[in-house]
Structure formats: C-alpha cells, structure tokens
Amino acid sequence: MHRSKLSGSVKAPPSKSYTHRALVLASMAAGESEVMNPLYCRDTEATLQCCMKLGARVTAAEDITVLGGRLRAPCSMLDAKSSGTTARLITAVASHAAGGFTLVTGSRSLRKRPMGPLLLAIRDLGGRAWSIGEEGRLPVVVEGCGLAGGEAEVDSRLSSQFLSALLATSLWARREVRLKPVGLVSKPYVEMTVHVVRWFGGCIEERSWGYVVPPEQLLKPAGFRVPGDFSLAALLAAAAALTESRVEVKGLSLAHPQGDSAFIQCFRELGVDIECREESIVVQGFSPRAARLNLRDTPDLLPALAVLAAKAPGRTVLEGVKHTRVKESDRVVALASELSKLGAEAHAEEDRLVIEGGELRGGSTLSSWGDHRIAMALVALALSLDEPTLIRGVECIADSYPSFLKDVMRLGGRIEVVR
C-alpha cells in the first residue's frame, strides 16, 4: 500500500452491533422474524450459527428469516470465534436453553477476554454459569435452568456487553430483574440493545440507577432493517481524509440510534472537513490539527481517530480508552507500537493514548495485531504515505468488514494483496 487518491462513493456496511442484537432477539421472539440488510462477516456469522444451535430455525439469504421463541441446549459446543458480543449475548441467553448445559468457547484471543462480571451477575439472578478454564474467561458452561430474577450489580467498567447481554436474558426471568451497572462505559451500545428489545415488543424501564426488566415477557416477531454502521464508516472516512480525497459514504441513517455517529464531530475537531447529508456523509478535505477527545462511550472509534492524529502536528490526547485494552488486542498498546514505526511519537498510558503527530514515513512493516479495526485503520494511513508499506495479518478484517479492501480499491486505493 502507498500513496493514493480516492474518489467516488461507497456504501457503508450494515451495522455489526445491530445485526448481533437483531439475530438474538429474533431467536427469542415467538414466531417468524426477518432481519433485513444484515452484515455478513465472521463475527455475525458466529452469532447466527450459535442461534441456530440453540434452536432457532434460520433461512439465510440476502435477508435472514428467523423462526424463534424457544431455546434448547445444543448437542455441541457453541463457538463465538473472535466475537466478544457473540460470547456475551449467547452465554446470557443460554440460561434459558432448556434440556441441559451449553458450552460456549471461542478463539485463542477471545479466551483471554473477561467474562467474569457476566457470570457473576447470572448467578446473582438465580442462574448457573461458570468458567471451566481460566477463572472468569471462556470456555464457560451455562445450565439451562432459567433466571429466577432479583437484583444484580453489573461491573461494566471493561465492557457494556455484560449489561446488554443481561438485559436480553432478563426478559424471560421468572421475577422482575433490577440491573445496576457499575462504572458503565460505552452506554450508547446499551441504548442500542434497549432499542432492539423494544422493537421486538419487549419492555425495559430505565432508572437513574440502572434498569428494570419486567418478568416473563413474550417477544413478538418483527421485521428489523439493519442500518449502516457508523463505526465502520469512520474507517472509510479516515481513508478519504488521510489521502486528501473527496469521498461520499452512503447508507447512514440515525433512524436507529448509534453512538458512533459521534465520529463526525471528532473528525471535525481533528481538522476533517465533513458535510452531512440526509443519509450520507461527504469527506471533502483534511487540515490536520491536534485535539483532546474522550472515547469513554465510543471506544470503537479509537483506531480511526489515532491514525488521523498521527498526521496532526502537535499533541493529541485520546482518553477514556482503558476498556479498549481488552478488545481483540490491547488497542492502546497496538496503536502506539505501529504509529511509532511510522515516525509518530505515540505513548500508551493506562487510560490514554498520547500522539505527537506530523510528518510520517512509509516503507515499514506493520502488524494488525490480529485486530480488524487496527488493520483497517493502518490500511487507511498507509494509503497516505509515499513509500510502500506492508501490513501483516489483514485477513482479520473479515471479522467485521470483509469487503473493506475491495471497497477502498474501487475508490482508487493502491493496494496489493500479498499471498
């Protein structure tokens, strides 16, 4: 990859987060639901396969038809692959998979990510779930005895996915559930979960201290059209900005809430000229400048913002990022390492990534760290460099956006895939 000029338009991929949630809620709803415009990638396919093994009858084509309403313990283990969202959602709803026990596992990297707060809360609500490997990690076993209900504190300092998973499974608890998050990060993702639950006829009440879920809810089948993904659109927009190109990213709508739409204002603070239209954004230029941004609620934007900051003279501070250190990689360390290879002064701190940006050099060999968002962000940056840059491990991009490289090449990106 080396210096390119992009032009034209591209459609944002469907939202990964909404696809996960819609598939799980459709599997719980009594009747036939349709998930329209789903994202097909390794992560969402893991959720789809797990839902099928738990008893949902699925027809997958351009859209996905799901006949749900009753979960049963599977005959084989459930593989969440590298998807944290899959692991957390499926572990929680498996509490209601009648007929035995469910074993949930995943890739080597996923087995390093925390599950403890979720397992503890399931037990507090009368369920049975525990780790059978390293404590608080996958693999886990869940008994399909259902949740009794009650009250649970949910340690949400490392991930909002624990709370989202508990909100979904609490819909079928025998008594009312009260969930009190502690140190909640990424709240917009919880709002997405509540939105999809309500779309399928469920009731979740928000309080100043947390959430109340009425018991024994019967979800209704529904049609849910997945909107474009703002967090993935941010990576396309970053490629356009870094190459000083004019590109339109289509298919973006706030009909369903997405916290990652905040990338537009964050990009503007870093000097990107973005025009917002009814269902698209247009990147029109980039005058890099340093900024201080808090990503407590939008952690998935870190890679895109970091590569923009690497071009900005001065000191950019990206803070509120401690929870990005337990994603597919330690994203703070990974970005500091790779940006430093290109000439930026990047420093990883516990809850911050500090970048002294400016002129960068190509010609280096970079690593994706097996992390799809790191890989795509580095591709975007490499397209702006004079010397060819090799990025190893880009196959992980298929976890969330399999057509990313093809889409960038259609826009004019000079990319050679080395086998």
Buried (B, 14 or more C-beta within 10 A) or exposed (E): BBBBEBEEBBBBBBBBBBBBBBBBBBBBBBBBBBBBBBBBBBBBBBBBBBBBBBBBEBEBEEBBBBBBBBBBBBEEEBBBBBBBBBBBBBBBBBBBBEEEBBBBBBBEBBBBBBBBBBBBBBBBBBBBBBBEEEEBBBBBBBBBBBBBBBBBBBBBBBBBBBBBBBBBBBBBBBBBBBBBBEEBBBBBBBBBBBBBBEBBBBEBEEEEEBBBBBBEBEBEBBBBBBBBBBBBBBBBBBBBBBBBBBBBBBBBBEEBBBBBBBBBEBBEBBBBBBEEEEBBBBBBEBEBBBBEBBBBBBBBBBBBBBBBBBBBEEBBBBBBBBBBBBBBBBBBBBBBBBBBBBBBBBBBEEBBBBBBBBEBEBEBEBBBBBBBBBBBBBBBBBBBBEEBBBBBBBBBBBBBBBBBBEBBBEBBBBBEEEE
